């Protein structure tokens, strides 16, 4: 885990200079990057590239999802981004796309159909006798027949034309369903301005070493092997601006590298990390599936029609944004994908209780030039959240704390079966139980601080300040998972937390920094 070193005066000046430089020159670059971030992205992470910078420790302490190692960016470390070819001191943003509710419903329906057809093929193909694998091999369909892909054909079997035709007829419905099927993939995109276009093509052998799962790089002139999955690779390489396609994790993930004008755009598609061993029959089915999904990949690579508006400017500092509805859809998509892999999970029987949802989108930022010690936040309130805040109007915040904290309780989560929770980005994680549930818990924290140090809380819900003295927070406050680093930080030196209602009561803006 990366940590920011104690800055020397020269290093502090460099960080401050970076903030001024980006503020002065980074606007155009930032806007070009933002055109590639969809409005409903589940996660957005922005930083800068540069050989002399490290992510502040405070960024690491925030319990938020990070891009996969297959993006070759080492959790968006500025040094790694610089080595990928992103221009130094310019914003680089990664976003996690979430499927729409309609796509999730379509995926559920097609998954049921696909499973039924796979069973039908298994039953009907057995009726063709012990030579069915020879018939399948003759039509390049061994991967669609259970037990045939890695089984050598028998010398005693011949590819009889009538039997091959019969098997072809059995497979027709399955092949048609594969073209309609939608098995959700996790899609991350990273984009930023590059002043060293062509770098990936030259240095890809060095860069792919950052991903431990294995990678095969295909460039424009790379001969493609004659196997399933290469139809998709060939199509992607033929698209405008694509300079490389990287197959990862034995075909379970794909990285598409593009140079669009002066932007370096990386799109990573991957199936979730299914628990347990993946059935080899399923593994080969994925390559058949990919070859039928060329249209959906082409669509996924397009720039979004609606782009994200950032309440905190990406060029001002290290930025993380989380959208709860989109994260929920990402979790649902991961479950569908897991069911395709044979992981049975019924989420209607899981135990999941959270306090009232007051916030549905969170923006967090560690500004440049603050030695990595200042945290800004922008919390977009739900309708219930706006009512919650308005109930405390016309009174001091100290007097309103008891009312504001009425709906608070410790979140609870118990999955239907152990091991599957690793699929989730939201449910049961600190993102859900600490960040999105945090606003209901904050009044209890502030009340405990005020009780221990009278006068620490000042102002009203419209604008307020809290002074956290040096030392541990009151012992009656439980530490939720993901808050350990922040609580330790507050104990080491006094801090001030400022908050205000903004945008006509639709959001809360926060700033936390040492006093």
C-alpha positions as CSV (number, residue, x, y, z in Angstrom):
1,X,0.0,0.0,0.0
2,X,1.4,3.4,-1.1
3,X,2.0,6.1,1.5
4,X,2.9,9.8,1.1
5,X,6.3,10.5,2.6
6,X,6.6,13.4,5.0
7,X,7.1,16.3,2.6
8,X,10.2,18.4,2.6
9,X,9.8,22.2,2.0
10,X,10.8,21.6,-1.6
11,X,8.3,18.8,-2.0
12,X,5.6,20.9,-0.4
13,X,6.4,23.6,-2.9
14,X,6.2,21.1,-5.7
15,X,2.8,19.9,-4.6
16,X,1.5,23.4,-4.3
17,X,2.9,24.2,-7.7
18,X,1.1,21.2,-9.1
19,X,-2.2,22.5,-7.8
20,X,-1.6,25.9,-9.4
21,X,-0.4,24.3,-12.6
22,X,-3.4,22.1,-13.0
23,X,-5.7,25.0,-12.0
24,X,-4.1,27.2,-14.7
25,X,-3.7,24.7,-17.5
26,X,-5.7,21.6,-16.7
27,X,-9.3,22.8,-17.4
28,X,-9.3,21.9,-21.1
29,X,-7.7,18.5,-20.5
30,X,-10.1,17.8,-17.6
31,X,-13.2,18.6,-19.8
32,X,-11.9,16.3,-22.6
33,X,-11.5,13.5,-20.0
34,X,-15.0,14.1,-18.5
35,X,-16.7,13.5,-21.9
36,X,-15.8,9.8,-21.5
37,X,-17.4,9.5,-18.0
38,X,-21.1,8.4,-18.0
39,X,-23.5,10.3,-15.8
40,X,-24.5,7.1,-14.0
41,X,-21.0,5.6,-13.5
42,X,-20.9,3.5,-10.3
43,X,-17.4,4.6,-9.4
44,X,-15.2,7.5,-10.6
45,X,-11.5,7.9,-9.5
46,X,-9.4,10.7,-10.7
47,X,-5.7,11.6,-10.1
48,X,-2.7,12.8,-12.0
49,X,0.3,11.1,-13.7
50,X,3.8,12.0,-12.6
51,X,7.1,10.3,-11.6
52,X,7.5,12.3,-8.4
53,X,4.1,11.7,-6.7
54,X,2.5,9.1,-4.6
55,X,-1.2,8.7,-3.7
56,X,-1.8,10.3,-0.3
57,X,-2.3,7.9,2.6
58,X,-5.7,9.4,3.1
59,X,-6.8,8.1,-0.3
60,X,-5.8,4.6,0.7
61,X,-7.7,4.9,4.0
62,X,-11.0,5.6,2.2
63,X,-12.7,2.2,1.7
64,X,-13.6,2.5,-2.0
65,X,-13.5,0.2,-5.0
66,X,-10.3,0.4,-7.2
67,X,-9.8,-0.6,-10.8
68,X,-8.7,-4.1,-11.5
69,X,-5.0,-5.0,-11.9
70,X,-5.8,-5.8,-15.6
71,X,-5.8,-2.0,-16.3
72,X,-2.1,-2.1,-15.6
73,X,-2.3,1.1,-13.5
74,X,-1.5,-0.2,-10.0
75,X,-4.6,1.4,-8.4
76,X,-4.0,4.5,-10.4
77,X,-0.6,5.2,-8.8
78,X,0.7,8.4,-10.4
79,X,4.1,6.8,-11.3
80,X,2.3,3.9,-13.0
81,X,0.1,6.2,-14.9
82,X,3.2,8.2,-16.1
83,X,4.8,4.9,-17.3
84,X,1.6,4.1,-19.3
85,X,2.1,7.3,-21.2
86,X,-0.4,9.7,-19.6
87,X,0.8,13.3,-19.6
88,X,2.3,14.5,-16.3
89,X,0.3,16.8,-14.1
90,X,-2.9,16.2,-16.0
91,X,-6.1,14.6,-14.8
92,X,-6.5,10.9,-15.4
93,X,-9.9,9.4,-14.5
94,X,-11.2,5.8,-14.3
95,X,-14.9,5.0,-14.1
96,X,-16.9,1.8,-13.5
97,X,-19.8,1.4,-15.8
98,X,-23.0,-0.1,-14.4
99,X,-25.5,-1.9,-16.6
100,X,-29.0,-0.4,-16.8
101,X,-32.0,-2.0,-15.1
102,X,-33.3,-3.1,-18.5
103,X,-30.0,-4.8,-19.3
104,X,-30.0,-6.6,-16.0
105,X,-33.6,-7.9,-16.6
106,X,-32.6,-9.0,-20.1
107,X,-29.5,-10.8,-18.7
108,X,-31.7,-12.7,-16.2
109,X,-34.1,-13.8,-19.0
110,X,-31.3,-14.9,-21.4
111,X,-29.4,-16.7,-18.6
112,X,-32.4,-18.9,-17.9
113,X,-32.9,-19.7,-21.6
114,X,-29.2,-20.4,-22.0
115,X,-29.1,-22.8,-19.1
116,X,-32.1,-24.7,-20.5
117,X,-30.6,-25.0,-24.0
118,X,-27.3,-26.2,-22.6
119,X,-29.1,-29.0,-20.8
120,X,-31.1,-29.8,-24.0
121,X,-27.9,-30.0,-26.0
122,X,-26.3,-32.3,-23.5
123,X,-29.3,-34.7,-23.5
124,X,-29.9,-34.7,-27.3
125,X,-26.2,-35.0,-28.3
126,X,-25.8,-38.1,-26.2
127,X,-28.4,-39.8,-28.4
128,X,-26.0,-39.6,-31.3
129,X,-23.8,-42.1,-29.6
130,X,-20.1,-42.3,-28.5
131,X,-18.8,-40.6,-31.6
132,X,-20.6,-37.3,-31.0
133,X,-17.3,-35.5,-30.2
134,X,-16.1,-36.4,-33.7
135,X,-19.2,-34.9,-35.2
136,X,-18.7,-31.8,-33.1
137,X,-15.1,-31.5,-34.1
138,X,-16.0,-31.7,-37.8
139,X,-18.1,-28.6,-37.4
140,X,-15.8,-26.7,-35.0
141,X,-18.3,-27.0,-32.1
142,X,-16.5,-29.3,-29.6
143,X,-16.7,-26.6,-27.0
144,X,-20.5,-26.6,-27.1
145,X,-20.8,-30.3,-26.4
146,X,-20.2,-31.3,-22.7
147,X,-17.0,-33.4,-22.4
148,X,-15.8,-32.9,-25.9
149,X,-13.5,-29.9,-25.9
150,X,-10.5,-31.6,-24.2
151,X,-11.3,-35.1,-25.3
152,X,-9.3,-36.5,-28.3
153,X,-11.5,-38.0,-31.0
154,X,-11.5,-41.7,-31.5
155,X,-9.9,-43.2,-34.6
156,X,-12.8,-45.6,-34.7
157,X,-15.2,-42.7,-35.3
158,X,-15.9,-41.1,-38.7
159,X,-17.6,-37.7,-39.3
160,X,-20.7,-39.2,-40.9
161,X,-22.5,-36.4,-42.8
162,X,-26.0,-37.3,-41.6
163,X,-24.8,-37.3,-37.9
164,X,-22.9,-34.1,-38.3
165,X,-26.1,-32.5,-39.8
166,X,-28.2,-33.9,-37.0
167,X,-25.8,-32.4,-34.4
168,X,-25.8,-29.1,-36.3
169,X,-29.6,-29.0,-36.0
170,X,-29.4,-29.7,-32.2
171,X,-27.0,-26.8,-31.8
172,X,-28.9,-24.3,-33.8
173,X,-31.1,-23.0,-30.9
174,X,-28.1,-22.8,-28.6
175,X,-26.0,-20.8,-31.1
176,X,-29.0,-18.4,-31.7
177,X,-29.4,-17.9,-28.0
178,X,-25.6,-17.2,-27.6
179,X,-26.0,-14.3,-30.0
180,X,-28.9,-12.9,-27.9
181,X,-27.4,-13.7,-24.5
182,X,-26.2,-11.0,-22.2
183,X,-23.8,-12.3,-19.5
184,X,-22.8,-9.1,-17.6
185,X,-19.1,-8.1,-17.6
186,X,-17.5,-5.6,-15.3
187,X,-16.5,-2.7,-17.4
188,X,-13.9,-0.1,-16.3
189,X,-12.6,2.8,-18.4
190,X,-9.6,4.9,-17.8
191,X,-8.9,8.0,-19.8
192,X,-6.4,10.9,-19.8
193,X,-4.4,13.0,-22.1
194,X,-1.1,11.5,-23.4
195,X,1.9,13.2,-24.8
196,X,3.6,9.9,-25.7
197,X,1.2,8.2,-28.0
198,X,2.5,4.8,-29.3
199,X,4.1,4.1,-25.9
200,X,1.9,1.0,-25.2
201,X,2.8,-0.6,-28.5
202,X,6.5,-0.2,-27.8
203,X,6.5,-1.1,-24.0
204,X,3.6,-3.5,-23.7
205,X,5.8,-6.4,-22.6
206,X,7.0,-4.4,-19.6
207,X,3.5,-3.0,-18.7
208,X,1.6,-6.3,-18.7
209,X,3.9,-7.6,-16.0
210,X,1.8,-5.5,-13.6
211,X,-1.1,-8.0,-14.0
212,X,-0.6,-11.3,-12.3
213,X,-3.3,-13.2,-14.2
214,X,-1.5,-13.7,-17.5
215,X,-1.8,-11.6,-20.6
216,X,-1.7,-12.1,-24.4
217,X,-1.1,-8.9,-26.4
218,X,-2.5,-8.5,-29.9
219,X,-1.4,-5.5,-32.0
220,X,-2.5,-4.4,-35.5
221,X,0.0,-6.7,-37.2
222,X,-0.1,-9.6,-34.8
223,X,-1.1,-12.9,-36.4
224,X,-4.2,-14.2,-34.7
225,X,-4.3,-17.9,-33.7
226,X,-7.2,-20.0,-35.2
227,X,-9.3,-20.4,-32.1
228,X,-12.6,-19.2,-30.7
229,X,-12.5,-15.7,-29.2
230,X,-10.3,-14.4,-32.0
231,X,-13.3,-13.1,-34.1
232,X,-13.9,-10.6,-31.3
233,X,-10.2,-9.7,-31.1
234,X,-10.1,-9.2,-34.9
235,X,-13.2,-7.0,-34.8
236,X,-11.8,-4.8,-32.0
237,X,-8.4,-4.4,-33.8
238,X,-10.3,-3.2,-36.9
239,X,-12.0,-0.3,-35.1
240,X,-10.8,3.2,-35.4
241,X,-8.2,4.3,-32.8
242,X,-7.6,0.8,-31.3
243,X,-3.8,0.1,-31.0
244,X,-3.9,-3.1,-28.9
245,X,-6.2,-5.8,-27.5
246,X,-5.0,-7.7,-24.4
247,X,-6.6,-11.1,-23.5
248,X,-6.2,-11.7,-19.8
249,X,-6.9,-14.4,-17.2
250,X,-7.3,-17.2,-19.8
251,X,-9.9,-15.3,-21.7
252,X,-12.0,-14.1,-18.8
253,X,-10.9,-10.5,-19.2
254,X,-10.1,-8.2,-22.1
255,X,-8.3,-4.8,-22.2
256,X,-8.8,-2.6,-25.2
257,X,-6.2,0.2,-25.7
258,X,-7.1,3.2,-27.8
259,X,-5.5,6.5,-28.8
260,X,-8.3,8.9,-29.5
261,X,-6.9,12.2,-30.6
262,X,-4.5,13.1,-27.8
263,X,-6.3,10.9,-25.3
264,X,-5.2,7.4,-24.1
265,X,-8.4,5.4,-23.4
266,X,-8.2,2.0,-21.8
267,X,-11.4,-0.2,-21.5
268,X,-11.3,-3.3,-19.4
269,X,-14.0,-5.9,-19.6
270,X,-13.9,-8.8,-17.1
271,X,-16.2,-11.5,-15.7
272,X,-16.4,-11.2,-11.9
273,X,-14.0,-13.4,-9.8
274,X,-16.2,-16.4,-9.3
275,X,-15.5,-18.3,-6.2
276,X,-14.0,-21.7,-6.6
277,X,-12.7,-23.5,-9.7
278,X,-14.2,-22.5,-13.0
279,X,-15.5,-25.5,-15.1
280,X,-13.3,-25.9,-18.2
281,X,-16.5,-26.4,-20.2
282,X,-17.7,-23.0,-19.0
283,X,-14.3,-21.4,-19.8
284,X,-14.4,-22.4,-23.4
285,X,-18.1,-21.4,-23.7
286,X,-17.0,-17.8,-22.8
287,X,-14.9,-17.7,-26.0
288,X,-17.8,-18.8,-28.1
289,X,-19.9,-16.2,-26.3
290,X,-17.4,-13.4,-26.9
291,X,-17.4,-14.2,-30.7
292,X,-21.1,-13.6,-30.8
293,X,-21.0,-10.3,-28.7
294,X,-19.1,-8.1,-31.1
295,X,-21.9,-5.6,-31.4
296,X,-22.3,-5.2,-27.6
297,X,-18.5,-4.6,-27.2
298,X,-18.6,-2.0,-30.0
299,X,-21.5,-0.3,-28.2
300,X,-19.7,-0.4,-24.8
301,X,-16.7,1.4,-26.3
302,X,-18.7,4.4,-27.4
303,X,-18.5,7.7,-25.5
304,X,-21.6,8.1,-23.3
305,X,-24.6,10.2,-24.3
306,X,-24.9,11.7,-20.9
307,X,-21.8,12.7,-19.0
308,X,-21.1,13.2,-15.3
309,X,-21.2,16.6,-13.8
310,X,-18.6,16.8,-10.9
311,X,-19.4,18.9,-7.9
312,X,-15.7,18.7,-7.0
313,X,-13.4,19.6,-9.9
314,X,-11.2,16.6,-10.9
315,X,-8.3,19.0,-11.6
316,X,-8.3,20.2,-8.0
317,X,-7.2,17.0,-6.3
318,X,-7.4,13.2,-6.0
319,X,-11.1,12.5,-6.5
320,X,-13.4,9.5,-5.7
321,X,-17.1,9.4,-6.6
322,X,-19.6,6.7,-5.6
323,X,-23.2,6.3,-6.9
324,X,-25.3,4.0,-4.7
325,X,-27.9,3.0,-7.3
326,X,-25.3,2.2,-9.9
327,X,-23.3,0.2,-7.4
328,X,-26.4,-1.8,-6.5
329,X,-26.9,-2.6,-10.2
330,X,-23.2,-3.6,-10.5
331,X,-23.8,-6.1,-7.6
332,X,-26.9,-7.5,-9.3
333,X,-25.0,-8.0,-12.5
334,X,-22.2,-9.8,-10.7
335,X,-24.7,-12.2,-9.2
336,X,-26.2,-13.0,-12.6
337,X,-22.7,-13.6,-13.9
338,X,-21.9,-15.8,-10.9
339,X,-25.1,-17.9,-11.5
340,X,-23.9,-18.4,-15.1
341,X,-20.7,-19.9,-13.7
342,X,-22.7,-22.3,-11.5
343,X,-22.5,-20.4,-8.3
344,X,-26.0,-20.8,-6.8
345,X,-27.1,-17.8,-4.7
346,X,-30.6,-16.6,-3.8
347,X,-30.3,-13.0,-2.5
348,X,-33.9,-13.0,-1.3
349,X,-32.7,-15.0,1.7
350,X,-29.8,-12.8,2.7
351,X,-30.0,-10.6,5.8
352,X,-29.4,-7.0,4.9
353,X,-30.6,-4.0,7.1
354,X,-29.4,-0.4,6.7
355,X,-30.6,2.8,8.3
356,X,-32.6,5.3,6.2
357,X,-30.8,6.2,3.0
358,X,-30.1,9.9,3.2
359,X,-27.4,10.1,0.5
360,X,-27.3,8.5,-2.9
361,X,-24.1,9.9,-4.3
362,X,-20.8,10.7,-2.6
363,X,-17.8,12.7,-3.8
364,X,-14.6,12.6,-1.8
365,X,-11.4,14.6,-2.6
366,X,-7.9,15.1,-1.2
367,X,-6.9,18.5,-2.7
368,X,-3.5,19.0,-4.3
369,X,-1.1,21.2,-2.3
370,X,-2.5,20.1,1.1
371,X,0.2,17.5,2.0
372,X,-2.5,14.8,1.7
373,X,-4.1,15.8,5.0
374,X,-7.3,17.7,3.9
375,X,-10.5,15.9,2.9
376,X,-13.4,17.5,1.0
377,X,-16.8,15.7,0.6
378,X,-20.0,16.5,-1.3
379,X,-23.0,14.4,-0.3
380,X,-26.0,14.4,-2.6
381,X,-29.1,14.1,-0.5
382,X,-32.1,11.8,-1.3
383,X,-35.6,13.2,-0.9
384,X,-35.6,11.6,2.5
385,X,-32.3,13.2,3.2
386,X,-33.6,16.6,2.3
387,X,-36.5,16.1,4.7
388,X,-34.1,15.0,7.4
389,X,-32.0,18.1,7.0
390,X,-35.0,20.5,6.9
391,X,-36.3,19.1,10.2
392,X,-33.3,20.7,11.9
393,X,-33.8,24.1,10.4
394,X,-34.2,27.2,12.7
395,X,-32.3,25.7,15.6
396,X,-28.7,25.2,16.6
397,X,-27.0,22.0,15.5
398,X,-26.3,21.0,19.1
399,X,-30.0,21.1,19.9
400,X,-30.9,19.3,16.6
401,X,-28.5,16.3,17.1
402,X,-31.0,14.2,19.0
403,X,-33.6,14.6,16.3
404,X,-31.1,14.1,13.4
405,X,-29.9,10.8,15.0
406,X,-33.3,9.2,15.5
407,X,-33.0,6.8,12.5
408,X,-29.5,5.6,13.3
409,X,-28.6,1.9,13.9
410,X,-25.6,-0.2,13.1
411,X,-26.0,-1.8,9.6
412,X,-26.3,-5.6,9.4
413,X,-25.5,-8.0,6.6
414,X,-25.3,-11.7,6.4
415,X,-25.0,-13.4,2.9
416,X,-27.0,-16.4,1.9
417,X,-23.8,-18.4,1.6
418,X,-20.3,-17.6,2.6
419,X,-17.6,-16.7,0.0
420,X,-20.0,-15.0,-2.5
421,X,-19.8,-11.7,-0.7
422,X,-16.4,-11.1,-2.4
423,X,-18.4,-10.4,-5.6
424,X,-20.0,-7.3,-4.2
425,X,-18.9,-3.7,-4.3
426,X,-21.8,-2.4,-2.2
427,X,-23.8,-4.8,-0.1
428,X,-22.3,-5.6,3.2
429,X,-19.1,-3.6,2.4
430,X,-17.8,-0.4,4.2
431,X,-19.0,1.5,1.1
432,X,-22.5,0.7,2.2
433,X,-22.2,0.4,6.0
434,X,-19.8,3.3,6.6
435,X,-20.0,5.8,3.7
436,X,-23.6,5.6,2.6
437,X,-24.9,4.9,6.2
438,X,-22.5,7.5,7.6
439,X,-24.9,10.5,7.6
440,X,-27.3,8.8,10.1
441,X,-24.4,8.0,12.4
442,X,-22.8,11.4,12.3
443,X,-25.1,13.1,14.8
444,X,-24.2,10.4,17.4
445,X,-20.5,11.1,16.8
446,X,-21.0,14.9,17.1
447,X,-23.1,14.5,20.2
448,X,-20.4,12.4,21.9
449,X,-17.7,14.9,21.0
450,X,-19.8,17.8,22.3
451,X,-20.5,15.9,25.6
452,X,-16.8,15.2,26.1
453,X,-15.7,18.8,25.1
454,X,-18.6,21.3,25.5
455,X,-18.5,24.0,22.9
456,X,-16.9,21.8,20.2
457,X,-20.0,21.9,18.0
458,X,-21.1,25.3,16.7
459,X,-23.6,26.6,14.1
460,X,-26.7,25.3,12.6
461,X,-27.5,22.6,10.0
462,X,-27.1,25.3,7.3
463,X,-23.5,26.0,8.4
464,X,-21.5,24.4,11.2
465,X,-18.1,23.7,12.6
466,X,-16.8,20.9,14.9
467,X,-13.5,20.9,16.7
468,X,-12.0,17.4,17.3
469,X,-9.4,17.7,20.1
470,X,-6.2,15.6,19.9
471,X,-6.7,12.1,21.4
472,X,-9.0,9.2,20.9
473,X,-12.7,9.7,20.1
474,X,-15.1,8.8,23.0
475,X,-14.9,5.1,23.7
476,X,-18.7,4.6,23.4
477,X,-18.4,5.1,19.7
478,X,-18.0,1.9,17.8
479,X,-15.5,1.7,15.0
480,X,-17.1,0.5,11.8
481,X,-15.2,-1.5,9.2
482,X,-13.2,0.9,7.0
483,X,-13.1,3.8,9.6
484,X,-9.9,2.6,11.4
485,X,-7.5,4.8,9.5
486,X,-9.6,7.9,9.8
487,X,-10.2,7.4,13.5
488,X,-6.5,6.9,14.0
489,X,-5.8,10.1,12.1
490,X,-8.2,12.1,14.2
491,X,-6.5,10.8,17.4
492,X,-3.1,11.9,16.3
493,X,-3.7,15.6,16.0
494,X,-6.6,18.1,16.4
495,X,-8.9,18.5,13.4
496,X,-11.7,20.8,12.3
497,X,-14.8,19.6,10.5
498,X,-16.9,22.2,8.6
499,X,-20.2,21.5,7.0
500,X,-22.9,23.4,5.1
501,X,-26.1,22.8,3.2
502,X,-25.6,23.8,-0.4
503,X,-27.5,23.8,-3.7
504,X,-30.8,24.8,-2.1
505,X,-30.6,22.1,0.5
506,X,-30.0,19.3,-2.0
507,X,-26.5,18.5,-0.8
508,X,-24.1,18.7,2.2
509,X,-20.5,20.0,1.6
510,X,-17.9,18.9,4.2
511,X,-14.2,19.8,4.8
512,X,-12.0,18.0,7.3
513,X,-8.5,19.2,8.0
514,X,-6.0,19.5,10.9
515,X,-6.2,22.6,13.0
